[in-house]
Structure formats: C-alpha cells, structure tokens
Amino acid sequence: MPLLILQGERDYQVTMEDFALWQEHLAGSEHVKCKSYPGLNHLFMEGEGPGRPEEYFARPGHISGEVVDDIAHWINSR
C-alpha cells in the first residue's frame, strides 16, 4: 500500500527521532515516500526556533504551500 510520511522538523510532538524510525523501518520500500520540512511545526505551519504549544492557538496560520503541493503530487502520481 502506498504511504506518504511527512514531518515538520520543528514538531515537538512527533519528533525527528520518530521520523528517523519510520525511515529506518520502511527503508527500501518502493511504495513509501518520506519527506521532512525545515521550519515547519506539527501543523506544517512556519515558525522560528523550537516548536511551542502557543503556536497552535495564539497565532493563526496556514499549512505550507510546499506541503500541499507535495501531497497533491503524491496523490496524482498514484
């Protein structure tokens, strides 16, 4: 089954260590694509420094256009 795993590198809930485990355990699978995004948090919103809970409710934002494009491309390539 095709699988797309995306990770915001500023995500403090699901960390880059978690992402590395996915990559390690799914390495070599031709149906899996993994990609991380520097500067994005758990909601794929841009920010600076370490991710913080306040980002989710104190500052409105939108999912990164790059993430939207990558998801659309992945879906359309199926």
PDB file of N, H, CA, C and O in Angstrom:
ATOM      1  N   MET A   1       0.848  -1.168   0.000  1.00  0.00           N
ATOM      2  CA  MET A   1       0.000   0.000   0.000  1.00  0.00           C
ATOM      3  C   MET A   1       0.896   1.234   0.000  1.00  0.00           C
ATOM      4  O   MET A   1       1.849   1.288   0.777  1.00  0.00           O
ATOM      5  N   PRO A   2       0.624   2.221  -0.840  1.00  0.00           N
ATOM      6  CA  PRO A   2       1.406   3.451  -0.858  1.00  0.00           C
ATOM      7  C   PRO A   2       1.282   4.203   0.469  1.00  0.00           C
ATOM      8  O   PRO A   2       0.220   4.234   1.091  1.00  0.00           O
ATOM      9  N   LEU A   3       2.382   4.797   0.877  1.00  0.00           N
ATOM     10  H   LEU A   3       3.244   4.772   0.372  1.00  0.00           H
ATOM     11  CA  LEU A   3       2.415   5.506   2.154  1.00  0.00           C
ATOM     12  C   LEU A   3       3.242   6.772   2.001  1.00  0.00           C
ATOM     13  O   LEU A   3       4.368   6.726   1.505  1.00  0.00           O
ATOM     14  N   LEU A   4       2.688   7.903   2.424  1.00  0.00           N
ATOM     15  H   LEU A   4       1.774   7.941   2.827  1.00  0.00           H
ATOM     16  CA  LEU A   4       3.385   9.181   2.412  1.00  0.00           C
ATOM     17  C   LEU A   4       3.554   9.626   3.856  1.00  0.00           C
ATOM     18  O   LEU A   4       2.576   9.782   4.587  1.00  0.00           O
ATOM     19  N   ILE A   5       4.806   9.831   4.260  1.00  0.00           N
ATOM     20  H   ILE A   5       5.600   9.705   3.666  1.00  0.00           H
ATOM     21  CA  ILE A   5       5.108  10.251   5.631  1.00  0.00           C
ATOM     22  C   ILE A   5       5.775  11.616   5.557  1.00  0.00           C
ATOM     23  O   ILE A   5       6.859  11.760   4.991  1.00  0.00           O
ATOM     24  N   LEU A   6       5.117  12.613   6.134  1.00  0.00           N
ATOM     25  H   LEU A   6       4.236  12.496   6.594  1.00  0.00           H
ATOM     26  CA  LEU A   6       5.621  13.976   6.126  1.00  0.00           C
ATOM     27  C   LEU A   6       5.896  14.413   7.559  1.00  0.00           C
ATOM     28  O   LEU A   6       5.165  14.042   8.478  1.00  0.00           O
ATOM     29  N   GLN A   7       6.949  15.199   7.747  1.00  0.00           N
ATOM     30  H   GLN A   7       7.543  15.500   7.001  1.00  0.00           H
ATOM     31  CA  GLN A   7       7.374  15.584   9.087  1.00  0.00           C
ATOM     32  C   GLN A   7       7.823  17.037   9.113  1.00  0.00           C
ATOM     33  O   GLN A   7       8.689  17.434   8.334  1.00  0.00           O
ATOM     34  N   GLY A   8       7.243  17.830  10.001  1.00  0.00           N
ATOM     35  H   GLY A   8       6.539  17.508  10.634  1.00  0.00           H
ATOM     36  CA  GLY A   8       7.754  19.171  10.268  1.00  0.00           C
ATOM     37  C   GLY A   8       8.949  19.048  11.206  1.00  0.00           C
ATOM     38  O   GLY A   8       8.848  18.418  12.258  1.00  0.00           O
ATOM     39  N   GLU A   9      10.052  19.632  10.842  1.00  0.00           N
ATOM     40  H   GLU A   9      10.134  20.144   9.987  1.00  0.00           H
ATOM     41  CA  GLU A   9      11.268  19.477  11.644  1.00  0.00           C
ATOM     42  C   GLU A   9      11.211  20.232  12.968  1.00  0.00           C
ATOM     43  O   GLU A   9      12.036  19.989  13.848  1.00  0.00           O
ATOM     44  N   ARG A  10      10.241  21.154  13.127  1.00  0.00           N
ATOM     45  H   ARG A  10       9.571  21.351  12.412  1.00  0.00           H
ATOM     46  CA  ARG A  10      10.054  21.865  14.386  1.00  0.00           C
ATOM     47  C   ARG A  10       8.971  21.217  15.246  1.00  0.00           C
ATOM     48  O   ARG A  10       8.586  21.770  16.276  1.00  0.00           O
ATOM     49  N   ASP A  11       8.486  20.070  14.839  1.00  0.00           N
ATOM     50  H   ASP A  11       8.799  19.620  14.002  1.00  0.00           H
ATOM     51  CA  ASP A  11       7.428  19.364  15.571  1.00  0.00           C
ATOM     52  C   ASP A  11       8.003  18.817  16.872  1.00  0.00           C
ATOM     53  O   ASP A  11       8.974  18.061  16.854  1.00  0.00           O
ATOM     54  N   TYR A  12       7.403  19.198  18.003  1.00  0.00           N
ATOM     55  H   TYR A  12       6.614  19.811  18.018  1.00  0.00           H
ATOM     56  CA  TYR A  12       7.866  18.687  19.297  1.00  0.00           C
ATOM     57  C   TYR A  12       6.996  17.530  19.781  1.00  0.00           C
ATOM     58  O   TYR A  12       7.328  16.886  20.776  1.00  0.00           O
ATOM     59  N   GLN A  13       5.883  17.258  19.089  1.00  0.00           N
ATOM     60  H   GLN A  13       5.613  17.782  18.281  1.00  0.00           H
ATOM     61  CA  GLN A  13       5.002  16.163  19.482  1.00  0.00           C
ATOM     62  C   GLN A  13       5.421  14.856  18.815  1.00  0.00           C
ATOM     63  O   GLN A  13       5.511  13.819  19.472  1.00  0.00           O
ATOM     64  N   VAL A  14       5.671  14.909  17.537  1.00  0.00           N
ATOM     65  H   VAL A  14       5.598  15.751  17.004  1.00  0.00           H
ATOM     66  CA  VAL A  14       6.214  13.776  16.781  1.00  0.00           C
ATOM     67  C   VAL A  14       7.564  14.276  16.286  1.00  0.00           C
ATOM     68  O   VAL A  14       7.631  15.113  15.385  1.00  0.00           O
ATOM     69  N   THR A  15       8.620  13.770  16.866  1.00  0.00           N
ATOM     70  H   THR A  15       8.565  13.090  17.597  1.00  0.00           H
ATOM     71  CA  THR A  15       9.938  14.354  16.676  1.00  0.00           C
ATOM     72  C   THR A  15      10.670  13.801  15.457  1.00  0.00           C
ATOM     73  O   THR A  15      10.230  12.838  14.829  1.00  0.00           O
ATOM     74  N   MET A  16      11.771  14.420  15.148  1.00  0.00           N
ATOM     75  H   MET A  16      12.129  15.202  15.659  1.00  0.00           H
ATOM     76  CA  MET A  16      12.613  13.934  14.064  1.00  0.00           C
ATOM     77  C   MET A  16      13.179  12.552  14.404  1.00  0.00           C
ATOM     78  O   MET A  16      13.486  11.772  13.503  1.00  0.00           O
ATOM     79  N   GLU A  17      13.316  12.250  15.675  1.00  0.00           N
ATOM     80  H   GLU A  17      13.067  12.883  16.407  1.00  0.00           H
ATOM     81  CA  GLU A  17      13.733  10.897  16.072  1.00  0.00           C
ATOM     82  C   GLU A  17      12.663   9.874  15.681  1.00  0.00           C
ATOM     83  O   GLU A  17      12.984   8.781  15.214  1.00  0.00           O
ATOM     84  N   ASP A  18      11.398  10.235  15.872  1.00  0.00           N
ATOM     85  H   ASP A  18      11.138  11.123  16.251  1.00  0.00           H
ATOM     86  CA  ASP A  18      10.296   9.370  15.439  1.00  0.00           C
ATOM     87  C   ASP A  18      10.325   9.195  13.923  1.00  0.00           C
ATOM     88  O   ASP A  18      10.166   8.087  13.412  1.00  0.00           O
ATOM     89  N   PHE A  19      10.526  10.293  13.221  1.00  0.00           N
ATOM     90  H   PHE A  19      10.655  11.193  13.636  1.00  0.00           H
ATOM     91  CA  PHE A  19      10.596  10.270  11.763  1.00  0.00           C
ATOM     92  C   PHE A  19      11.722   9.351  11.296  1.00  0.00           C
ATOM     93  O   PHE A  19      11.554   8.588  10.345  1.00  0.00           O
ATOM     94  N   ALA A  20      12.863   9.426  11.964  1.00  0.00           N
ATOM     95  H   ALA A  20      13.000  10.045  12.737  1.00  0.00           H
ATOM     96  CA  ALA A  20      14.004   8.572  11.612  1.00  0.00           C
ATOM     97  C   ALA A  20      13.663   7.091  11.782  1.00  0.00           C
ATOM     98  O   ALA A  20      14.128   6.256  11.006  1.00  0.00           O
ATOM     99  N   LEU A  21      12.862   6.763  12.784  1.00  0.00           N
ATOM    100  H   LEU A  21      12.484   7.441  13.415  1.00  0.00           H
ATOM    101  CA  LEU A  21      12.438   5.364  12.974  1.00  0.00           C
ATOM    102  C   LEU A  21      11.575   4.895  11.808  1.00  0.00           C
ATOM    103  O   LEU A  21      11.748   3.783  11.311  1.00  0.00           O
ATOM    104  N   TRP A  22      10.645   5.747  11.373  1.00  0.00           N
ATOM    105  H   TRP A  22      10.505   6.651  11.777  1.00  0.00           H
ATOM    106  CA  TRP A  22       9.824   5.401  10.204  1.00  0.00           C
ATOM    107  C   TRP A  22      10.718   5.144   9.000  1.00  0.00           C
ATOM    108  O   TRP A  22      10.557   4.153   8.289  1.00  0.00           O
ATOM    109  N   GLN A  23      11.665   6.055   8.784  1.00  0.00           N
ATOM    110  H   GLN A  23      11.796   6.860   9.362  1.00  0.00           H
ATOM    111  CA  GLN A  23      12.561   5.907   7.642  1.00  0.00           C
ATOM    112  C   GLN A  23      13.367   4.616   7.738  1.00  0.00           C
ATOM    113  O   GLN A  23      13.517   3.896   6.751  1.00  0.00           O
ATOM    114  N   GLU A  24      13.874   4.333   8.911  1.00  0.00           N
ATOM    115  H   GLU A  24      13.752   4.918   9.713  1.00  0.00           H
ATOM    116  CA  GLU A  24      14.693   3.130   9.116  1.00  0.00           C
ATOM    117  C   GLU A  24      13.890   1.860   8.852  1.00  0.00           C
ATOM    118  O   GLU A  24      14.352   0.964   8.146  1.00  0.00           O
ATOM    119  N   HIS A  25      12.712   1.785   9.409  1.00  0.00           N
ATOM    120  H   HIS A  25      12.336   2.513   9.983  1.00  0.00           H
ATOM    121  CA  HIS A  25      11.917   0.558   9.309  1.00  0.00           C
ATOM    122  C   HIS A  25      11.263   0.369   7.942  1.00  0.00           C
ATOM    123  O   HIS A  25      10.890  -0.746   7.579  1.00  0.00           O
ATOM    124  N   LEU A  26      11.125   1.450   7.190  1.00  0.00           N
ATOM    125  H   LEU A  26      11.428   2.357   7.485  1.00  0.00           H
ATOM    126  CA  LEU A  26      10.493   1.345   5.874  1.00  0.00           C
ATOM    127  C   LEU A  26      11.490   1.517   4.729  1.00  0.00           C
ATOM    128  O   LEU A  26      11.103   1.602   3.564  1.00  0.00           O
ATOM    129  N   ALA A  27      12.769   1.566   5.072  1.00  0.00           N
ATOM    130  H   ALA A  27      13.084   1.497   6.019  1.00  0.00           H
ATOM    131  CA  ALA A  27      13.811   1.738   4.052  1.00  0.00           C
ATOM    132  C   ALA A  27      13.716   0.617   3.017  1.00  0.00           C
ATOM    133  O   ALA A  27      13.512  -0.549   3.357  1.00  0.00           O
ATOM    134  N   GLY A  28      13.867   0.989   1.769  1.00  0.00           N
ATOM    135  H   GLY A  28      14.033   1.936   1.493  1.00  0.00           H
ATOM    136  CA  GLY A  28      13.842   0.013   0.697  1.00  0.00           C
ATOM    137  C   GLY A  28      12.470  -0.266   0.131  1.00  0.00           C
ATOM    138  O   GLY A  28      12.354  -0.940  -0.893  1.00  0.00           O
ATOM    139  N   SER A  29      11.424   0.236   0.770  1.00  0.00           N
ATOM    140  H   SER A  29      11.518   0.784   1.601  1.00  0.00           H
ATOM    141  CA  SER A  29      10.077   0.029   0.240  1.00  0.00           C
ATOM    142  C   SER A  29       9.822   1.033  -0.877  1.00  0.00           C
ATOM    143  O   SER A  29       9.909   2.244  -0.672  1.00  0.00           O
ATOM    144  N   GLU A  30       9.509   0.520  -2.047  1.00  0.00           N
ATOM    145  H   GLU A  30       9.439  -0.464  -2.213  1.00  0.00           H
ATOM    146  CA  GLU A  30       9.290   1.402  -3.197  1.00  0.00           C
ATOM    147  C   GLU A  30       7.962   2.135  -3.134  1.00  0.00           C
ATOM    148  O   GLU A  30       7.718   3.037  -3.935  1.00  0.00           O
ATOM    149  N   HIS A  31       7.099   1.763  -2.194  1.00  0.00           N
ATOM    150  H   HIS A  31       7.298   1.030  -1.543  1.00  0.00           H
ATOM    151  CA  HIS A  31       5.771   2.372  -2.095  1.00  0.00           C
ATOM    152  C   HIS A  31       5.686   3.422  -0.993  1.00  0.00           C
ATOM    153  O   HIS A  31       4.611   3.949  -0.708  1.00  0.00           O
ATOM    154  N   VAL A  32       6.830   3.720  -0.377  1.00  0.00           N
ATOM    155  H   VAL A  32       7.703   3.291  -0.608  1.00  0.00           H
ATOM    156  CA  VAL A  32       6.850   4.667   0.735  1.00  0.00           C
ATOM    157  C   VAL A  32       7.681   5.883   0.360  1.00  0.00           C
ATOM    158  O   VAL A  32       8.793   5.763  -0.154  1.00  0.00           O
ATOM    159  N   LYS A  33       7.112   7.071   0.631  1.00  0.00           N
ATOM    160  H   LYS A  33       6.208   7.168   1.048  1.00  0.00           H
ATOM    161  CA  LYS A  33       7.862   8.311   0.437  1.00  0.00           C
ATOM    162  C   LYS A  33       7.876   9.047   1.766  1.00  0.00           C
ATOM    163  O   LYS A  33       6.832   9.249   2.385  1.00  0.00           O
ATOM    164  N   CYS A  34       9.066   9.445   2.200  1.00  0.00           N
ATOM    165  H   CYS A  34       9.914   9.281   1.696  1.00  0.00           H
ATOM    166  CA  CYS A  34       9.246  10.204   3.428  1.00  0.00           C
ATOM    167  C   CYS A  34       9.867  11.550   3.086  1.00  0.00           C
ATOM    168  O   CYS A  34      10.790  11.628   2.275  1.00  0.00           O
ATOM    169  N   LYS A  35       9.355  12.612   3.709  1.00  0.00           N
ATOM    170  H   LYS A  35       8.605  12.548   4.367  1.00  0.00           H
ATOM    171  CA  LYS A  35       9.928  13.938   3.484  1.00  0.00           C
ATOM    172  C   LYS A  35       9.748  14.774   4.743  1.00  0.00           C
ATOM    173  O   LYS A  35       8.691  14.752   5.374  1.00  0.00           O
ATOM    174  N   SER A  36      10.799  15.515   5.098  1.00  0.00           N
ATOM    175  H   SER A  36      11.657  15.533   4.585  1.00  0.00           H
ATOM    176  CA  SER A  36      10.707  16.432   6.229  1.00  0.00           C
ATOM    177  C   SER A  36      10.846  17.868   5.723  1.00  0.00           C
ATOM    178  O   SER A  36      11.379  18.123   4.643  1.00  0.00           O
ATOM    179  N   TYR A  37      10.351  18.790   6.539  1.00  0.00           N
ATOM    180  H   TYR A  37       9.919  18.583   7.416  1.00  0.00           H
ATOM    181  CA  TYR A  37      10.300  20.196   6.161  1.00  0.00           C
ATOM    182  C   TYR A  37      10.929  21.057   7.260  1.00  0.00           C
ATOM    183  O   TYR A  37      10.363  21.196   8.345  1.00  0.00           O
ATOM    184  N   PRO A  38      12.095  21.628   6.976  1.00  0.00           N
ATOM    185  CA  PRO A  38      12.710  22.536   7.959  1.00  0.00           C
ATOM    186  C   PRO A  38      11.796  23.743   8.186  1.00  0.00           C
ATOM    187  O   PRO A  38      11.173  24.243   7.249  1.00  0.00           O
ATOM    188  N   GLY A  39      11.724  24.195   9.410  1.00  0.00           N
ATOM    189  H   GLY A  39      12.230  23.789  10.171  1.00  0.00           H
ATOM    190  CA  GLY A  39      10.958  25.405   9.714  1.00  0.00           C
ATOM    191  C   GLY A  39       9.476  25.197   9.940  1.00  0.00           C
ATOM    192  O   GLY A  39       8.764  26.147  10.265  1.00  0.00           O
ATOM    193  N   LEU A  40       8.987  23.958   9.773  1.00  0.00           N
ATOM    194  H   LEU A  40       9.565  23.186   9.508  1.00  0.00           H
ATOM    195  CA  LEU A  40       7.554  23.716   9.962  1.00  0.00           C
ATOM    196  C   LEU A  40       7.299  22.941  11.250  1.00  0.00           C
ATOM    197  O   LEU A  40       8.108  22.113  11.670  1.00  0.00           O
ATOM    198  N   ASN A  41       6.141  23.233  11.872  1.00  0.00           N
ATOM    199  H   ASN A  41       5.484  23.906  11.531  1.00  0.00           H
ATOM    200  CA  ASN A  41       5.776  22.551  13.108  1.00  0.00           C
ATOM    201  C   ASN A  41       4.838  21.371  12.836  1.00  0.00           C
ATOM    202  O   ASN A  41       4.721  20.916  11.698  1.00  0.00           O
ATOM    203  N   HIS A  42       4.187  20.890  13.864  1.00  0.00           N
ATOM    204  H   HIS A  42       4.282  21.259  14.788  1.00  0.00           H
ATOM    205  CA  HIS A  42       3.296  19.729  13.785  1.00  0.00           C
ATOM    206  C   HIS A  42       2.132  19.958  12.813  1.00  0.00           C
ATOM    207  O   HIS A  42       1.639  19.015  12.194  1.00  0.00           O
ATOM    208  N   LEU A  43       1.701  21.210  12.685  1.00  0.00           N
ATOM    209  H   LEU A  43       2.101  21.976  13.188  1.00  0.00           H
ATOM    210  CA  LEU A  43       0.595  21.564  11.792  1.00  0.00           C
ATOM    211  C   LEU A  43       1.091  22.006  10.422  1.00  0.00           C
ATOM    212  O   LEU A  43       0.319  22.516   9.611  1.00  0.00           O
ATOM    213  N   PHE A  44       2.377  21.809  10.168  1.00  0.00           N
ATOM    214  H   PHE A  44       3.004  21.395  10.827  1.00  0.00           H
ATOM    215  CA  PHE A  44       3.028  22.218   8.921  1.00  0.00           C
ATOM    216  C   PHE A  44       2.904  23.725   8.697  1.00  0.00           C
ATOM    217  O   PHE A  44       2.755  24.189   7.567  1.00  0.00           O
ATOM    218  N   MET A  45       2.970  24.480   9.799  1.00  0.00           N
ATOM    219  H   MET A  45       3.091  24.103  10.717  1.00  0.00           H
ATOM    220  CA  MET A  45       2.978  25.937   9.738  1.00  0.00           C
ATOM    221  C   MET A  45       4.390  26.422  10.035  1.00  0.00           C
ATOM    222  O   MET A  45       5.105  25.825  10.840  1.00  0.00           O
ATOM    223  N   GLU A  46       4.785  27.511   9.379  1.00  0.00           N
ATOM    224  H   GLU A  46       4.205  27.996   8.725  1.00  0.00           H
ATOM    225  CA  GLU A  46       6.135  28.042   9.539  1.00  0.00           C
ATOM    226  C   GLU A  46       6.303  28.737  10.882  1.00  0.00           C
ATOM    227  O   GLU A  46       5.354  29.256  11.468  1.00  0.00           O
ATOM    228  N   GLY A  47       7.551  28.725  11.345  1.00  0.00           N
ATOM    229  H   GLY A  47       8.322  28.303  10.869  1.00  0.00           H
ATOM    230  CA  GLY A  47       7.911  29.406  12.582  1.00  0.00           C
ATOM    231  C   GLY A  47       9.410  29.403  12.742  1.00  0.00           C
ATOM    232  O   GLY A  47      10.146  28.919  11.881  1.00  0.00           O
ATOM    233  N   GLU A  48       9.851  29.949  13.855  1.00  0.00           N
ATOM    234  H   GLU A  48       9.253  30.342  14.555  1.00  0.00           H
ATOM    235  CA  GLU A  48      11.275  30.014  14.148  1.00  0.00           C
ATOM    236  C   GLU A  48      11.550  29.417  15.509  1.00  0.00           C
ATOM    237  O   GLU A  48      10.708  29.459  16.406  1.00  0.00           O
ATOM    238  N   GLY A  49      12.745  28.859  15.653  1.00  0.00           N
ATOM    239  H   GLY A  49      13.429  28.825  14.924  1.00  0.00           H
ATOM    240  CA  GLY A  49      13.135  28.271  16.925  1.00  0.00           C
ATOM    241  C   GLY A  49      12.380  26.988  17.195  1.00  0.00           C
ATOM    242  O   GLY A  49      11.684  26.465  16.324  1.00  0.00           O
ATOM    243  N   PRO A  50      12.522  26.488  18.405  1.00  0.00           N
ATOM    244  CA  PRO A  50      11.817  25.249  18.765  1.00  0.00           C
ATOM    245  C   PRO A  50      10.303  25.443  18.719  1.00  0.00           C
ATOM    246  O   PRO A  50       9.801  26.527  19.019  1.00  0.00           O
ATOM    247  N   GLY A  51       9.585  24.398  18.347  1.00  0.00           N
ATOM    248  H   GLY A  51       9.992  23.518  18.104  1.00  0.00           H
ATOM    249  CA  GLY A  51       8.130  24.462  18.339  1.00  0.00           C
ATOM    250  C   GLY A  51       7.590  24.628  19.755  1.00  0.00           C
ATOM    251  O   GLY A  51       8.172  24.112  20.709  1.00  0.00           O
ATOM    252  N   ARG A  52       6.477  25.347  19.890  1.00  0.00           N
ATOM    253  H   ARG A  52       6.005  25.766  19.115  1.00  0.00           H
ATOM    254  CA  ARG A  52       5.866  25.594  21.191  1.00  0.00           C
ATOM    255  C   ARG A  52       4.355  25.419  21.097  1.00  0.00           C
ATOM    256  O   ARG A  52       3.783  25.641  20.031  1.00  0.00           O
ATOM    257  N   PRO A  53       3.695  25.026  22.185  1.00  0.00           N
ATOM    258  CA  PRO A  53       2.244  24.840  22.159  1.00  0.00           C
ATOM    259  C   PRO A  53       1.488  26.114  21.768  1.00  0.00           C
ATOM    260  O   PRO A  53       0.434  26.030  21.138  1.00  0.00           O
ATOM    261  N   GLU A  54       2.006  27.284  22.129  1.00  0.00           N
ATOM    262  H   GLU A  54       2.863  27.352  22.640  1.00  0.00           H
ATOM    263  CA  GLU A  54       1.326  28.545  21.837  1.00  0.00           C
ATOM    264  C   GLU A  54       1.105  28.746  20.341  1.00  0.00           C
ATOM    265  O   GLU A  54       0.179  29.449  19.935  1.00  0.00           O
ATOM    266  N   GLU A  55       1.949  28.133  19.528  1.00  0.00           N
ATOM    267  H   GLU A  55       2.701  27.561  19.858  1.00  0.00           H
ATOM    268  CA  GLU A  55       1.822  28.296  18.082  1.00  0.00           C
ATOM    269  C   GLU A  55       0.487  27.775  17.564  1.00  0.00           C
ATOM    270  O   GLU A  55       0.017  28.223  16.519  1.00  0.00           O
ATOM    271  N   TYR A  56      -0.119  26.857  18.262  1.00  0.00           N
ATOM    272  H   TYR A  56       0.263  26.493  19.112  1.00  0.00           H
ATOM    273  CA  TYR A  56      -1.329  26.219  17.768  1.00  0.00           C
ATOM    274  C   TYR A  56      -2.588  27.025  18.035  1.00  0.00           C
ATOM    275  O   TYR A  56      -3.593  26.842  17.348  1.00  0.00           O
ATOM    276  N   PHE A  57      -2.552  27.913  19.021  1.00  0.00           N
ATOM    277  H   PHE A  57      -1.735  28.062  19.578  1.00  0.00           H
ATOM    278  CA  PHE A  57      -3.769  28.654  19.328  1.00  0.00           C
ATOM    279  C   PHE A  57      -3.567  30.166  19.392  1.00  0.00           C
ATOM    280  O   PHE A  57      -4.545  30.908  19.302  1.00  0.00           O
ATOM    281  N   ALA A  58      -2.354  30.637  19.542  1.00  0.00           N
ATOM    282  H   ALA A  58      -1.560  30.034  19.615  1.00  0.00           H
ATOM    283  CA  ALA A  58      -2.114  32.065  19.714  1.00  0.00           C
ATOM    284  C   ALA A  58      -1.817  32.786  18.402  1.00  0.00           C
ATOM    285  O   ALA A  58      -1.877  34.014  18.335  1.00  0.00           O
ATOM    286  N   ARG A  59      -1.499  32.030  17.373  1.00  0.00           N
ATOM    287  H   ARG A  59      -1.450  31.032  17.427  1.00  0.00           H
ATOM    288  CA  ARG A  59      -1.101  32.666  16.119  1.00  0.00           C
ATOM    289  C   ARG A  59      -1.759  31.938  14.965  1.00  0.00           C
ATOM    290  O   ARG A  59      -1.443  30.777  14.708  1.00  0.00           O
ATOM    291  N   PRO A  60      -2.678  32.606  14.258  1.00  0.00           N
ATOM    292  CA  PRO A  60      -3.303  31.940  13.113  1.00  0.00           C
ATOM    293  C   PRO A  60      -2.276  31.717  12.001  1.00  0.00           C
ATOM    294  O   PRO A  60      -1.313  32.474  11.874  1.00  0.00           O
ATOM    295  N   GLY A  61      -2.486  30.703  11.224  1.00  0.00           N
ATOM    296  H   GLY A  61      -3.268  30.089  11.328  1.00  0.00           H
ATOM    297  CA  GLY A  61      -1.584  30.413  10.127  1.00  0.00           C
ATOM    298  C   GLY A  61      -2.196  29.421   9.167  1.00  0.00           C
ATOM    299  O   GLY A  61      -3.331  28.979   9.346  1.00  0.00           O
ATOM    300  N   HIS A  62      -1.441  29.079   8.160  1.00  0.00           N
ATOM    301  H   HIS A  62      -0.519  29.438   8.015  1.00  0.00           H
ATOM    302  CA  HIS A  62      -1.900  28.153   7.135  1.00  0.00           C
ATOM    303  C   HIS A  62      -0.838  27.092   6.902  1.00  0.00           C
ATOM    304  O   HIS A  62       0.350  27.327   7.125  1.00  0.00           O
ATOM    305  N   ILE A  63      -1.270  25.935   6.458  1.00  0.00           N
ATOM    306  H   ILE A  63      -2.235  25.744   6.276  1.00  0.00           H
ATOM    307  CA  ILE A  63      -0.347  24.881   6.091  1.00  0.00           C
ATOM    308  C   ILE A  63       0.544  25.388   4.955  1.00  0.00           C
ATOM    309  O   ILE A  63       0.088  26.117   4.075  1.00  0.00           O
ATOM    310  N   SER A  64       1.785  25.005   4.984  1.00  0.00           N
ATOM    311  H   SER A  64       2.156  24.412   5.699  1.00  0.00           H
ATOM    312  CA  SER A  64       2.743  25.424   3.962  1.00  0.00           C
ATOM    313  C   SER A  64       2.284  24.989   2.574  1.00  0.00           C
ATOM    314  O   SER A  64       1.827  23.862   2.389  1.00  0.00           O
ATOM    315  N   GLY A  65       2.407  25.879   1.611  1.00  0.00           N
ATOM    316  H   GLY A  65       2.779  26.795   1.761  1.00  0.00           H
ATOM    317  CA  GLY A  65       2.059  25.556   0.226  1.00  0.00           C
ATOM    318  C   GLY A  65       2.900  24.422  -0.324  1.00  0.00           C
ATOM    319  O   GLY A  65       2.431  23.645  -1.156  1.00  0.00           O
ATOM    320  N   GLU A  66       4.143  24.319   0.134  1.00  0.00           N
ATOM    321  H   GLU A  66       4.524  24.949   0.809  1.00  0.00           H
ATOM    322  CA  GLU A  66       5.002  23.226  -0.324  1.00  0.00           C
ATOM    323  C   GLU A  66       4.430  21.877   0.093  1.00  0.00           C
ATOM    324  O   GLU A  66       4.476  20.915  -0.673  1.00  0.00           O
ATOM    325  N   VAL A  67       3.894  21.808   1.301  1.00  0.00           N
ATOM    326  H   VAL A  67       3.857  22.590   1.923  1.00  0.00           H
ATOM    327  CA  VAL A  67       3.295  20.557   1.785  1.00  0.00           C
ATOM    328  C   VAL A  67       2.056  20.217   0.952  1.00  0.00           C
ATOM    329  O   VAL A  67       1.878  19.072   0.536  1.00  0.00           O
ATOM    330  N   VAL A  68       1.208  21.211   0.711  1.00  0.00           N
ATOM    331  H   VAL A  68       1.353  22.141   1.049  1.00  0.00           H
ATOM    332  CA  VAL A  68       0.007  20.995  -0.102  1.00  0.00           C
ATOM    333  C   VAL A  68       0.405  20.488  -1.489  1.00  0.00           C
ATOM    334  O   VAL A  68      -0.180  19.531  -1.997  1.00  0.00           O
ATOM    335  N   ASP A  69       1.399  21.132  -2.095  1.00  0.00           N
ATOM    336  H   ASP A  69       1.875  21.909  -1.683  1.00  0.00           H
ATOM    337  CA  ASP A  69       1.861  20.710  -3.417  1.00  0.00           C
ATOM    338  C   ASP A  69       2.406  19.290  -3.398  1.00  0.00           C
ATOM    339  O   ASP A  69       2.132  18.508  -4.308  1.00  0.00           O
ATOM    340  N   ASP A  70       3.179  18.950  -2.365  1.00  0.00           N
ATOM    341  H   ASP A  70       3.402  19.585  -1.625  1.00  0.00           H
ATOM    342  CA  ASP A  70       3.745  17.604  -2.272  1.00  0.00           C
ATOM    343  C   ASP A  70       2.656  16.544  -2.103  1.00  0.00           C
ATOM    344  O   ASP A  70       2.741  15.468  -2.694  1.00  0.00           O
ATOM    345  N   ILE A  71       1.641  16.844  -1.303  1.00  0.00           N
ATOM    346  H   ILE A  71       1.573  17.718  -0.823  1.00  0.00           H
ATOM    347  CA  ILE A  71       0.534  15.895  -1.122  1.00  0.00           C
ATOM    348  C   ILE A  71      -0.219  15.720  -2.443  1.00  0.00           C
ATOM    349  O   ILE A  71      -0.517  14.596  -2.846  1.00  0.00           O
ATOM    350  N   ALA A  72      -0.521  16.825  -3.109  1.00  0.00           N
ATOM    351  H   ALA A  72      -0.279  17.738  -2.782  1.00  0.00           H
ATOM    352  CA  ALA A  72      -1.245  16.751  -4.389  1.00  0.00           C
ATOM    353  C   ALA A  72      -0.444  15.959  -5.419  1.00  0.00           C
ATOM    354  O   ALA A  72      -0.997  15.122  -6.131  1.00  0.00           O
ATOM    355  N   HIS A  73       0.844  16.222  -5.494  1.00  0.00           N
ATOM    356  H   HIS A  73       1.293  16.902  -4.915  1.00  0.00           H
ATOM    357  CA  HIS A  73       1.703  15.497  -6.452  1.00  0.00           C
ATOM    358  C   HIS A  73       1.715  14.009  -6.129  1.00  0.00           C
ATOM    359  O   HIS A  73       1.625  13.177  -7.033  1.00  0.00           O
ATOM    360  N   TRP A  74       1.827  13.666  -4.844  1.00  0.00           N
ATOM    361  H   TRP A  74       1.900  14.342  -4.110  1.00  0.00           H
ATOM    362  CA  TRP A  74       1.864  12.262  -4.442  1.00  0.00           C
ATOM    363  C   TRP A  74       0.551  11.571  -4.812  1.00  0.00           C
ATOM    364  O   TRP A  74       0.561  10.462  -5.347  1.00  0.00           O
ATOM    365  N   ILE A  75      -0.579  12.226  -4.528  1.00  0.00           N
ATOM    366  H   ILE A  75      -0.588  13.127  -4.094  1.00  0.00           H
ATOM    367  CA  ILE A  75      -1.885  11.651  -4.859  1.00  0.00           C
ATOM    368  C   ILE A  75      -2.022  11.459  -6.367  1.00  0.00           C
ATOM    369  O   ILE A  75      -2.459  10.404  -6.827  1.00  0.00           O
ATOM    370  N   ASN A  76      -1.651  12.469  -7.122  1.00  0.00           N
ATOM    371  H   ASN A  76      -1.296  13.326  -6.748  1.00  0.00           H
ATOM    372  CA  ASN A  76      -1.787  12.409  -8.577  1.00  0.00           C
ATOM    373  C   ASN A  76      -0.826  11.411  -9.233  1.00  0.00           C
ATOM    374  O   ASN A  76      -1.037  11.001 -10.375  1.00  0.00           O
ATOM    375  N   SER A  77       0.212  11.028  -8.519  1.00  0.00           N
ATOM    376  H   SER A  77       0.383  11.361  -7.592  1.00  0.00           H
ATOM    377  CA  SER A  77       1.160  10.062  -9.085  1.00  0.00           C
ATOM    378  C   SER A  77       0.743   8.617  -8.817  1.00  0.00           C
ATOM    379  O   SER A  77       1.416   7.686  -9.259  1.00  0.00           O
ATOM    380  N   ARG A  78      -0.346   8.428  -8.106  1.00  0.00           N
ATOM    381  H   ARG A  78      -0.893   9.185  -7.747  1.00  0.00           H
ATOM    382  CA  ARG A  78      -0.822   7.066  -7.781  1.00  0.00           C
ATOM    383  C   ARG A  78      -1.539   6.489  -8.940  1.00  0.00           C
ATOM    384  O   ARG A  78      -2.014   5.356  -8.870  1.00  0.00           O
TER     385      ARG A  78
END
